Amino acid sequence: MIHDTHAFDDILQQARQLGALPMAVAHPCSRESLLGAVEAADNGIATPILVAPQARLQKLADELEIDIRRFECIDVEHSHAAAARAVQLARDGYADILMKGSLHTDEFMSAALARDTGIRTDRRISHVWVMKVESYPRYLFITDAAVNIEPDLITKRDICQNAIDLTHALGIPCPKVAILAAVETINPDMRSTLDAAALCKMADRGQITGAILDGPLAFDNAISKEAAESKGIVSSVAGDPDILLVPDLEAGNMLGKQLTYLAQAASAGIVMGARVPMVLTSRADDASGRLASSAIASLLAHQKRRQGGRP
């Protein structure tokens, strides 16, 4: 079923126009994870390869009245084997997108990051939430809220560049990055403010490219021009960001979930920095969120193909 009124409709339309790419789905053994894969296929965004214990997968498909015979299915013993096999498909170039199903994130990411058999690159992997909030005029990209727990400065550089690369793939040529802290001034006792200042200087020196950075910025003056002006902040980013770079995973996770549950924001999740884009959604996410995440991953995978970077 195609969602014409989906919050991410422009992204979905772009992905449909580019056509479906193979997507390895690790352990789609819950209602939402299987429906997410099926909707990606029905929308012409991806061609799912379902990697799961066959008996369990078939039982779920029968309960949901889904005919999975139209998909390639790979039988494995358990969720750990599903993650390893799905990652192998991506590593071998058989799949352009990797999707997490109904297994734990740690289990999925361990397979993806395995040094000899995973799909890691020289850049640190990081998660980006793409959020649509009714009170904000465009998409907000929040990073990192799922992978790097307490990132150091060099990791934050990669987190920042990954998010910038994502916005470029989605047609934002020069995103504005607000580097968040609790305050907008540099405090030697608050590492987040020192990291923010260093990241801005790294951008000045070409160590981060393709965006305008500013920070540290507290959330209020990052997102509100009025709040920034009230504190005398002169900035092309304050009040107008595309990307919110959070100080650590806890801050990012709480911010994203607050927007989801208190502001009814629509969200999609993607992992950047690996050989292929990874759809990393919560097990609680509905099928429409998984569909939007698949569409974003498809746009990234098509860009990689155009650049000759297919694994």
N, C-alpha and C positions, 0 to 999 in steps of 0.2 A: 504494500500500500504506500503510495506517495503522499507525503505530508506537504500540501501546498502552503500551509500557514505556519510551517515550522519556523522557530526562532532563527535557525541557521539556513534559511531557504536559499539565500544567495550562494552560500558555500555548497549546498547540496546541488544546486543547478549547475555550478561549475564542474563539480565532480561527475555528474551525469553526462555532461557534454563531452568530457574527456574519455569516458568509458571505463568499464570495470577492469580491475587488476586482481590477480590472485592474492588472497588473504588467508594466511594460516591462523586458525582459531584454536587456541589451546584450552581444551576441556570445557566446551560450551554445554555444561550439564545442569544449568539452571534455566528457568523460564526466560529471564531477561537476557541472559547471554546468548541463548540459542535464537531468540527472536531478534536480537540485535544483528546477528549474522545473516539471518533470513531477510530482514529488512534491507540490509546493505545489498543483498543480491537482487531483491525485488525492485530496488531503486536504481539498479544498474551501476552501482558504485564499486562493488567488489564481487569477486567470485570466491566464496568461502571454501576452504579446505578444512573440514571438521576433524580435529584430532582428539579422540576421546575413547573411553571404553565403549565398544559398540553396543553391547546389551543395554547399558545405562542410557546411552544417547538415544537408542531406538525407543526405549520405554518412555522417555520424556517427549520425543517427537510424536509418539502415538497419543499421549495425553493431550498434547497441544494441537493435534490433528495437522501436523506438518509432514509433508512428504520429503524426506531427506535423501531419497534416491537420486534426486537431480544434482546433488552435491557429491564431490569426492570426499569419502570418509576414510580415515585411517584409524584402525583399531589399535589401542594401546592398553596396558594393564591398569594404569592409575594416573592421577593428575600429574605426578612428577614426570612420568614418562611422556605425558601429553605435552608438557612444557618443553622438554628436551627435543622431542620430535618436531614440534612446531618451529622452534628456533633453528633446528637443522634445515628445515625447508627454506627458511629465510636465508640462512648462511649459504646454502647451495644455489641460491638464485631461483628457486622454484616458486617462492612467494615474495611479493613486493611489499606486503604489509603483514605485520604480526599483531594479533589481537589476543588480549587476556580474556579468558572465560571465567568460570566460577571457581577458580583456585585462588589461593592466597597470593598477594602481590610479592611477598618475599620468595615464594616458590617459583613464580614466573620470572622474576628478575634475576634470581640465582642462575637459572638456565641461560638467560639472555646475556649475562655478564661473565659467564664461565670463560676463563682465559683462553683455553684451547679449543673450545667447541661453541662459544657464544658469538655474538655479533657486535662486540664493542669496537670502538675506534680509538684514536688518540685523544679525542675530546671526551670530557666527562658527560655521561648521560644525565639528562634532567627532564623533569615533568613540567608541562605548561597546561594550565587551565585556560580555556577560552570561554569567557562568560559574556552573556547578553543580559544586561540589567536594564529594565525599562527606564530608569531614571538617568541613564547615561547614553549619550548619543551614538555610540559605536561599541564595538567589541572591546572588552578588557582582557588582557593576557596576564595571568598571575603565575609567578614562578619563583622558587620551586616549592611545590606543596606536597610532594609524594615520594621523592627519591633521596635527595641529599639532606641529611638531618641537620647537621651544623656545618655548612660549607665554609671553607676558608676563602681567602681572597681570590686565589687562582681558580678555585672551583666556581666561585661567583662569576668570574669572567666568562667561563664556559656556559654557565647557566644563562647569563645575559646574552651571549652571542647566539645560543640555541634559540632563545625566544625571538631575537631579531630575525634570524633566518626563517623562522616560522611565519612571522608577519610579512616578510618579503614574498614568501610562497603564496600568501593569501592576498597579495596585491597592495600591500602597504609599503611604499618604497623607502620611507625614512621615518620609522616609528619613534615616538617619544617615550623614553624610559624614565620612570620615577623610581628612585632607589629609596625604599622605605626604611624608616627608623622611628623611634618614639618621639624624636625631636628633629628640628630642621637645622640645628647648629652642631658643629663638631665638638664632641665631648670625649676626651681621651679615655674616660672610664667606660665608654660605650663602644664596643668594637664595631657595631653596625654603622656608626657614624664615620669612623675612620675608613672602613671598607668602602662606604659610599663615596667618600672624597677620592680615594685611590682609584676606584672604577671610573670616575669622571676624568681623572687625569690620564688613565689608560686609554680612554676614548680619544682624548686630545692627541695622544702619541701613536694612534693607529693600532693599539693592541685590542681594541674593540671597534668594529666598523659597522657602518650602515644605519646608524641611529643617532639621535640626540639624547644625551644623558644629563640628568641632574639629580643631586642628592647630597647629603641626606634630606629627605622630606618626610614629615609626619603625614599620616594618612589624610588628615583634613586638608592640609594645604597642597597635598599631591593631587587630590581629586576635586578641590573647589577653588576657583579663581578668587572668590570673595575671601575665603580663609587665608589664602596666600597674600592677597593685598592687605588684609588687616594686620599681617605680621611684617609687612614691608618687603616681601620676597619678590624679587624681580627675576622671572624665569620663563622661558618659552615652554617649559614642561609642566610647571605647576598649574593645576586646574585643567590640564589638557593631555593627560598621558594615554598612551596605548598599552604600555607594559608596566606592570607593578612588580618590581623586583623586591621580594621580601627578604628579611634578614636570616630566617631559618625556616625549616619545615613546619614547626609548630605554628608560627605566625601565619604562614601561607595557608596551611590546612584550615585553621580557624577562620581566616578571612574568607576563603572560598566557600566554606560551609555556612558561614553567616549570610553571605550573599544568596546562597541557594535556599536556605530555609527561612530567612527573615525577609529577604527582598524578592523571593520567588525567581531568582535568576536562572536562566537556562545555561547549562554548562556542557562542555565537551573536554575530554582529556587526551593528551598526546605526549609521548616520550620522544625526545629529540636526542641526537648525538650518537645513535647507533647506525649500523649499516642500512637498516630500514626503519621507517617510522613505526612506532608501537602504540596501539590503542590500549591505554591503561585506564580503565574505568573502575569505579568502586563496584563491588558485588551488589550494592543497593541501587545502582544507577538503572534507570529505565531504558527500554529499547530505543527510545528517541534520542537519548543522550549518546548511546552507543552508535547510533546511525550517524549523528553529527560528527562524532569522533572518527568514524570510518571515512567520512567524506573529507575531513581535514587530512587524514593520513593518505588518502588517495591523491589529493592535490600535491602533497609532498613527494609521493612516490613517482607521480608523473613528472614532476620537476627533476627528480634524480635521474629518471630515464633520459630526459632531454639533455641533461648535462653529462650523460654517459657514465653515470655512477651506479648503474644497476649492479647488485652484488653478483 
